[in-house]
Every structure is written in structure tokens, then in C-alpha cells.
């Protein structure tokens, strides 16, 4: 019996080996957001296209949040 798995090699343009990129988060002025550390807030400013930083008012404080926005979600 022949072992075919040893003879196979992945093709460089195979869609099954393509890296999966997480969808980019977009925030606009006025969005309600929640942050894991600061809690609920509202976006009051966006620097660049949101790829530089987002200024968020959390009520008691304002924070400048920079990417990656892994701890911040829109409501």
C-alpha cells in the first residue's frame, strides 16, 4: 500500500492555506461602545480613518484608545 500523504505538498495558491484576517473594527463619532477596562462610553473623535486612534468619553474620563481595538466593542 502506498502512503499518499507523504507525496502530497500544499500548493502555494491554495485557498485552504490562506491566513485568516480578523475583520477590521470601524468606529464613527457618536457610536456607543463598551470597553473591558473603562466600561460604557461614546465615541467623540476619530483620528485618521480610525486606524490611528479613537477618542471615547466614558463619563468620568476621556480616553484615547489606539488599535488593536480588541477590548472595545460597539453596542
C-alpha positions as CSV (number, residue, x, y, z in Angstrom):
1,X,0.0,0.0,0.0
2,X,1.3,3.5,-0.9
3,X,1.3,6.4,1.6
4,X,-0.1,9.3,-0.4
5,X,0.1,11.9,2.4
6,X,3.9,11.9,2.2
7,X,3.8,12.6,-1.5
8,X,1.4,15.5,-1.3
9,X,2.5,19.0,-0.9
10,X,0.3,22.1,-0.5
11,X,0.0,24.4,-3.5
12,X,1.2,27.9,-2.9
13,X,-2.1,29.4,-4.1
14,X,-4.3,27.0,-2.2
15,X,-7.3,28.8,-0.6
16,X,-7.2,26.4,2.3
17,X,-3.7,27.6,3.5
18,X,-4.6,31.3,3.2
19,X,-4.2,33.3,6.5
20,X,-7.5,34.4,8.0
21,X,-7.6,38.1,8.9
22,X,-10.0,39.3,11.5
23,X,-12.5,41.9,10.3
24,X,-11.3,45.5,11.0
25,X,-13.4,47.4,13.5
26,X,-14.7,50.8,12.4
27,X,-15.9,53.5,14.8
28,X,-17.6,56.7,14.0
29,X,-18.4,59.8,16.1
30,X,-21.5,59.1,18.2
31,X,-21.1,55.3,18.4
32,X,-21.9,53.8,21.8
33,X,-19.1,51.5,22.8
34,X,-18.1,49.3,25.7
35,X,-14.6,48.8,26.8
36,X,-13.3,45.9,29.0
37,X,-11.5,48.3,31.4
38,X,-13.4,51.6,31.2
39,X,-17.0,50.4,30.7
40,X,-19.7,52.2,28.6
41,X,-18.8,55.2,26.6
42,X,-19.5,57.3,23.4
43,X,-17.0,58.0,20.6
44,X,-16.3,61.7,20.4
45,X,-13.4,61.8,18.0
46,X,-11.7,59.6,15.4
47,X,-8.1,60.2,14.3
48,X,-7.2,59.2,10.8
49,X,-9.8,56.7,9.4
50,X,-9.9,55.1,12.8
51,X,-6.6,53.4,12.2
52,X,-4.7,55.9,14.4
53,X,-6.9,56.3,17.5
54,X,-10.4,56.8,18.8
55,X,-11.3,59.3,21.5
56,X,-14.0,58.0,23.8
57,X,-15.9,59.8,26.6
58,X,-16.6,57.3,29.4
59,X,-18.4,59.7,31.6
60,X,-15.9,60.3,34.4
61,X,-12.9,60.3,32.0
62,X,-12.0,60.6,28.3
63,X,-9.6,58.1,26.9
64,X,-7.6,57.9,23.6
65,X,-7.8,54.2,22.5
66,X,-5.4,53.0,19.9
67,X,-5.6,49.9,17.7
68,X,-5.9,47.0,18.0
69,X,-9.4,47.5,19.5
70,X,-9.6,44.0,20.9
71,X,-11.1,45.3,24.2
72,X,-13.7,47.7,22.7
73,X,-17.0,46.8,21.0
74,X,-19.9,48.7,19.6
75,X,-23.4,48.4,21.1
